[in-house]
Amino acid sequence: MNDNRLIDYLGHMLEAARLAYSYVEGLDKNDFIADTRTQQAVILNIIVIGEAATKLAKDYPEFIGRHPDVPWRSMKGMRNRIAHGYFDINLDIVWDTVQTALPPLMERLTAIRNELANGSDREIES
């Protein structure tokens, strides 16, 4: 597999996390709950994160194994719950995810991408 594709997936995840986080900047939870447009924008980006995590798990299992501190399974699971149960989305969970899970995820993904760019974390698969 191509390392560029791996970096692309990580980039998609990082950009989606940054966008989702930026959409709620300056809002409190009540503002978010009342703003359907922001909810949909955030939810779409959470789906993007989960989709990229799914692709990484499928195409780069050894890479995923080298980074057990990243919640790959949780990201995939949240994507599946949102995509297959759209009318049952719990906005409290979406809000909490953006507030508590995305900041450390953005930090970790940035560090991993930097490691890959510097050659200190190379994908073994070919």
QUIVEN-V882599 format. One record per pair of residues at least 24 apart in sequence whose ideal C-beta (glycine too) atoms are under 8 Angstrom apart, sorted by the first residue. I is the first residue (numbers start at 1). J is the second residue. D is the distance in Angstrom with one decimal. If there is no record, write none. Layout:
I_J_D, I_J_D
This chain:
1_59_5.6, 1_60_6.4, 1_123_6.6, 1_125_5.1, 1_126_6.9, 3_116_6.9, 3_122_7.3, 3_123_5.4, 5_59_7.2, 6_56_7.2, 6_59_7.8, 6_60_5.6, 6_63_6.4, 6_116_6.9, 6_123_5.7, 7_113_6.4, 7_116_5.7, 7_117_7.4, 9_52_4.5, 9_55_5.5, 9_56_5.2, 9_60_8.0, 10_52_7.6, 10_56_7.7, 10_109_5.7, 10_112_6.2, 10_113_5.1, 10_116_7.4, 11_113_6.9, 12_48_6.1, 12_52_4.7, 13_48_7.4, 13_49_5.0, 13_52_4.5, 13_53_6.8, 13_75_7.9, 13_105_7.8, 13_109_5.7, 14_106_6.3, 14_109_4.6, 14_110_6.5, 14_113_6.9, 16_45_4.0, 16_46_7.5, 16_48_3.9, 16_49_4.9, 16_52_7.5, 17_45_7.1, 17_49_6.0, 17_102_4.9, 17_105_5.6, 17_106_4.9, 17_109_7.0, 18_106_6.3, 19_45_5.0, 20_45_3.9, 20_46_6.2, 20_49_7.8, 20_98_5.6, 20_102_6.2, 21_98_6.0, 21_102_5.0, 21_103_7.0, 21_106_7.0, 24_95_7.5, 24_98_5.4, 24_99_7.6, 29_92_7.8, 29_95_5.3, 32_91_7.1, 32_95_5.5, 33_91_5.6, 33_95_7.5, 39_91_6.3, 39_94_7.0, 42_94_6.2, 42_98_6.0, 43_82_5.9, 43_89_6.7, 43_94_6.3, 46_78_6.2, 46_79_6.9, 46_82_6.3, 46_94_6.9, 46_97_6.8, 46_98_8.0, 47_79_5.3, 47_82_5.7, 47_83_6.0, 49_75_5.4, 49_79_7.1, 49_105_7.8, 50_75_4.8, 50_76_5.4, 50_77_7.7, 50_78_5.6, 50_79_2.2, 50_80_7.1, 50_82_7.5, 50_83_7.8, 51_79_5.9, 53_79_7.3, 54_79_6.8, 60_123_6.1, 60_125_6.5, 62_123_7.0, 62_124_5.3, 62_125_5.8, 63_121_7.9, 63_123_5.4, 63_125_7.8, 66_121_6.9, 67_108_7.9, 67_112_6.3, 69_108_6.8, 70_105_7.3, 70_108_5.7, 70_109_7.6, 70_112_7.5, 71_101_7.2, 71_105_7.5, 74_101_7.9
